[in-house]
Amino acid sequence: MAKVFRALILGDVVGQSGCRAILLGLPGLIKKLSADVVVVNGENAVEGFGITPDVAAQIFKAGAHVITTGNHVWQKNEILAYLDTQEHILRPANYPAGVAGHGSCVVEVHGVKVGVMNLQGRVRMWSIDCPFRKAKEIVRKLRQDTKIMIVDFHAEATEEKEALGLYLDGDVTVVVGTHTHTQTADERILPNGTAYITDLGMSGPKSSVIGFDPVIGVQRALSQMPLKNEVSDNPALLQGIFVEIDPDSGKAVSVTRIREESLV
């Protein structure tokens, strides 16, 4: 088995700008980092809210092995049947039983199996099933196939994300936060070997308010009116982390923040 296994994990793809950056920039970034497995959060890829089968297929073609999502995954009706048939695009696992799609999967890359799970927070978000208890349940299931596990926790509150990271420290390889679209500078390896960051940031337009038109963002704040957000369309940033992993133990060896500027 390889001495080091490398995971590239990128934050929420936002709109056309984020999709262009993924399609044109991800293959080169994978090559540059010699990444073995690639996980991309795609829940905001279409007009800032949701994802479609066609866009998901493009992200897979660019090099993603798994696409994670979050609370906006349900925005496009055509994705629902796709979630059932394509096991490598995930929706949060802690939605109630009977909801379309899969909350976790296992992919095999270069002879190494990697488990990926998607969870959604409950602080200042919809009150769905407990992500902490669901995470432990999925860990027990994935551990039958692999020691390497990556968790995308799509959540609003920093305290909830940090609590889940510590709760799963040593049980999983990586815990990343998504949803806020703002990259945090707290990447680290927790005491028991789990790589952690509170938020990956976004793969979306650099000149924006969390990916959306800054003029509208300012007007929403000033007027307190529910003005419709529109995705900003300018060159994007690819943001996330790169993790080196010991495949024998499933522990993280190093974690590095990624912030790559796109020209398109």
C-alpha positions as CSV (number, residue, x, y, z in Angstrom):
1,M,0.0,0.0,0.0
2,A,1.2,3.6,-0.7
3,K,3.0,5.3,2.1
4,V,0.9,8.4,1.8
5,F,-2.6,8.8,0.4
6,R,-3.7,12.3,-0.7
7,A,-7.1,13.8,-0.5
8,L,-8.2,17.1,-2.1
9,I,-11.5,18.5,-0.7
10,L,-13.1,21.6,-2.1
11,G,-15.8,23.9,-0.8
12,D,-19.2,24.8,-2.2
13,V,-19.3,25.3,-5.9
14,V,-21.3,28.6,-6.5
15,G,-22.9,29.3,-9.9
16,Q,-21.4,29.5,-13.4
17,S,-18.2,31.1,-12.1
18,G,-17.6,28.3,-9.7
19,C,-18.4,25.7,-12.3
20,R,-16.0,27.2,-14.8
21,A,-13.2,27.2,-12.2
22,I,-13.9,23.5,-11.4
23,L,-14.1,22.4,-15.0
24,L,-11.0,24.3,-16.1
25,G,-8.9,24.4,-12.9
26,L,-9.6,21.2,-11.1
27,P,-7.7,18.8,-13.5
28,G,-4.5,21.0,-13.2
29,L,-4.9,21.2,-9.4
30,I,-5.2,17.5,-9.1
31,K,-2.0,17.0,-11.1
32,K,-0.1,19.7,-9.2
33,L,-0.9,18.1,-5.8
34,S,-0.8,14.5,-7.0
35,A,-4.2,14.1,-5.3
36,D,-5.6,10.6,-5.2
37,V,-9.2,11.2,-4.1
38,V,-11.2,14.4,-4.8
39,V,-14.3,15.4,-2.9
40,V,-16.3,18.5,-4.0
41,N,-19.3,20.1,-2.4
42,G,-21.7,21.0,-5.3
43,E,-24.9,22.1,-3.6
44,N,-24.8,25.7,-5.0
45,A,-23.6,24.9,-8.5
46,V,-26.7,25.9,-10.4
47,E,-27.7,29.6,-10.1
48,G,-26.4,29.5,-6.5
49,F,-29.1,27.0,-5.2
50,G,-29.0,23.3,-6.0
51,I,-27.4,21.1,-8.6
52,T,-28.6,19.2,-11.6
53,P,-27.6,15.8,-13.1
54,D,-25.8,17.5,-16.0
55,V,-23.8,19.8,-13.8
56,A,-22.9,16.9,-11.4
57,A,-21.7,14.9,-14.4
58,Q,-19.4,17.8,-15.4
59,I,-17.9,18.0,-11.9
60,F,-17.3,14.2,-12.0
61,K,-15.7,14.5,-15.4
62,A,-13.4,17.2,-14.1
63,G,-12.0,14.8,-11.5
64,A,-14.3,14.6,-8.5
65,H,-14.8,11.1,-7.1
66,V,-17.6,12.2,-4.7
67,I,-19.9,15.2,-4.7
68,T,-21.3,16.3,-1.4
69,T,-24.2,18.7,-0.9
70,G,-26.3,20.3,1.9
71,N,-29.6,22.0,2.6
72,H,-30.0,23.4,-0.9
73,V,-29.6,20.1,-2.7
74,W,-33.4,19.8,-3.0
75,Q,-33.9,23.0,-5.0
76,K,-33.8,21.4,-8.4
77,N,-36.5,18.7,-8.9
78,E,-34.6,16.8,-11.5
79,I,-31.8,15.9,-9.0
80,L,-34.1,13.7,-6.9
81,A,-34.1,10.6,-9.1
82,Y,-30.4,11.1,-9.8
83,L,-29.7,11.1,-6.0
84,D,-31.2,7.6,-5.9
85,T,-29.3,6.2,-8.9
86,Q,-25.9,7.8,-8.5
87,E,-24.4,6.7,-5.2
88,H,-21.4,9.0,-5.4
89,I,-23.4,12.2,-5.1
90,L,-24.4,12.6,-1.5
91,R,-27.1,14.5,0.5
92,P,-26.9,14.9,4.2
93,A,-27.3,11.5,5.9
94,N,-29.3,12.8,8.9
95,Y,-32.5,13.6,7.0
96,P,-35.3,11.3,8.0
97,A,-35.7,7.8,6.5
98,G,-37.4,7.7,3.1
99,V,-35.7,10.8,1.7
100,A,-34.2,10.4,-1.7
101,G,-30.5,9.7,-2.1
102,H,-27.5,8.4,-0.1
103,G,-25.7,10.0,2.9
104,S,-22.5,8.1,2.6
105,C,-20.5,6.0,0.1
106,V,-17.2,4.2,-0.4
107,V,-15.0,4.8,-3.4
108,E,-11.9,2.9,-4.4
109,V,-9.0,4.8,-5.8
110,H,-5.6,3.3,-6.7
111,G,-6.5,0.2,-4.7
112,V,-7.4,2.3,-1.6
113,K,-11.0,2.4,-0.3
114,V,-12.2,5.8,1.1
115,G,-15.5,6.4,3.0
116,V,-17.2,9.7,2.6
117,M,-20.2,10.9,4.6
118,N,-22.3,14.1,4.4
119,L,-24.1,15.6,7.4
120,Q,-26.1,18.7,8.1
121,G,-26.0,20.8,11.2
122,R,-29.1,21.9,13.3
123,V,-28.0,25.1,14.9
124,R,-29.8,28.0,13.1
125,M,-30.8,25.5,10.4
126,W,-33.7,23.0,9.9
127,S,-34.0,20.7,12.9
128,I,-33.5,17.3,11.3
129,D,-32.1,14.2,12.9
130,C,-29.0,14.3,15.1
131,P,-25.8,14.6,13.1
132,F,-23.7,13.3,16.0
133,R,-25.5,10.1,16.5
134,K,-25.9,9.5,12.7
135,A,-22.1,10.0,12.3
136,K,-21.3,7.3,14.8
137,E,-23.8,5.0,13.1
138,I,-22.1,5.5,9.7
139,V,-18.6,5.2,11.1
140,R,-19.5,1.7,12.4
141,K,-20.8,0.8,8.9
142,L,-17.9,2.3,6.9
143,R,-15.2,0.8,9.2
144,Q,-16.1,-2.6,7.8
145,D,-14.6,-1.4,4.4
146,T,-12.0,1.2,5.2
147,K,-10.0,3.1,7.8
148,I,-10.0,6.3,5.7
149,M,-13.2,8.4,6.2
150,I,-14.0,12.0,5.1
151,V,-16.9,13.9,6.7
152,D,-18.5,17.0,5.1
153,F,-20.5,18.7,7.8
154,H,-22.7,21.3,6.2
155,A,-23.5,23.6,9.1
156,E,-23.9,27.2,10.1
157,A,-22.4,27.4,13.6
158,T,-18.7,27.2,14.4
159,E,-19.3,25.7,17.8
160,E,-21.4,22.8,16.3
161,K,-18.7,22.1,13.7
162,E,-15.9,22.1,16.2
163,A,-17.9,19.9,18.6
164,L,-18.4,17.3,15.8
165,G,-14.8,17.4,14.9
166,L,-13.7,16.6,18.4
167,Y,-16.5,14.1,18.8
168,L,-15.2,12.2,15.8
169,D,-11.5,12.8,16.4
170,G,-9.7,9.5,16.0
171,D,-12.8,7.8,14.5
172,V,-12.5,9.4,11.1
173,T,-9.7,10.9,9.0
174,V,-11.0,14.3,8.0
175,V,-13.9,16.5,9.2
176,V,-14.5,19.6,7.1
177,G,-17.2,22.3,7.5
178,T,-19.1,23.7,4.5
179,H,-22.0,26.1,4.1
180,T,-20.8,29.6,5.1
181,H,-18.7,30.0,1.9
182,T,-16.0,31.8,4.0
183,Q,-12.7,29.9,4.4
184,T,-11.5,29.7,8.0
185,A,-7.8,29.7,9.0
186,D,-8.1,27.0,11.7
187,E,-7.0,23.9,9.7
188,R,-5.2,21.5,12.1
189,I,-4.8,17.9,13.1
190,L,-6.8,17.1,16.2
191,P,-5.1,15.2,19.1
192,N,-6.2,11.8,17.9
193,G,-5.3,12.2,14.3
194,T,-8.3,13.7,12.5
195,A,-7.7,16.7,10.1
196,Y,-10.1,19.5,10.7
197,I,-11.2,22.9,9.3
198,T,-14.3,24.8,10.3
199,D,-15.1,25.9,6.8
200,L,-13.5,25.0,3.4
201,G,-14.7,28.3,1.8
202,M,-16.3,28.2,-1.6
203,S,-15.4,27.5,-5.2
204,G,-17.0,30.6,-6.4
205,P,-16.7,34.3,-7.5
206,K,-14.0,36.2,-5.7
207,S,-15.7,39.6,-5.9
208,S,-19.0,38.8,-4.2
209,V,-20.9,38.5,-0.9
210,I,-20.6,34.7,-0.2
211,G,-20.8,34.1,-4.0
212,F,-23.6,36.6,-4.8
213,D,-23.8,40.1,-6.3
214,P,-22.2,42.4,-3.8
215,V,-24.5,45.3,-4.7
216,I,-27.6,43.3,-3.9
217,G,-25.9,42.0,-0.7
218,V,-25.3,45.5,0.5
219,Q,-28.8,46.6,-0.4
220,R,-30.3,43.6,1.5
221,A,-28.3,44.6,4.6
222,L,-29.3,48.3,4.3
223,S,-33.0,47.9,3.5
224,Q,-33.7,44.6,5.3
225,M,-35.8,43.7,2.2
226,P,-35.9,40.1,1.0
227,L,-34.3,41.1,-2.3
228,K,-33.6,38.1,-4.6
229,N,-29.9,37.2,-4.6
230,E,-28.1,36.7,-7.9
231,V,-24.9,34.9,-8.3
232,S,-21.9,37.2,-9.1
233,D,-20.2,36.4,-12.3
234,N,-16.5,37.1,-12.2
235,P,-13.3,35.0,-11.8
236,A,-13.5,32.5,-9.0
237,L,-11.4,31.1,-6.2
238,L,-11.0,27.4,-5.6
239,Q,-10.9,26.9,-1.9
240,G,-10.5,23.8,0.3
241,I,-7.9,21.7,1.9
242,F,-5.3,19.1,0.9
243,V,-4.7,16.3,3.4
244,E,-2.0,13.7,3.4
245,I,-3.1,10.4,5.0
246,D,-1.4,7.3,6.4
247,P,-3.5,4.6,4.6
248,D,-2.6,1.9,7.1
249,S,-3.9,3.8,10.2
250,G,-6.4,6.1,8.5
251,K,-4.8,9.0,10.4
252,A,-4.1,12.4,8.8
253,V,-0.4,13.2,8.5
254,S,-0.7,16.9,7.3
255,V,-3.3,19.4,6.3
256,T,-2.9,22.4,4.0
257,R,-5.4,25.1,3.1
258,I,-6.0,25.5,-0.7
259,R,-6.8,28.9,-2.2
260,E,-6.3,29.0,-6.0
261,E,-7.4,31.9,-8.1
262,S,-9.1,31.2,-11.5
263,L,-8.7,33.3,-14.6
264,V,-12.2,32.7,-15.7
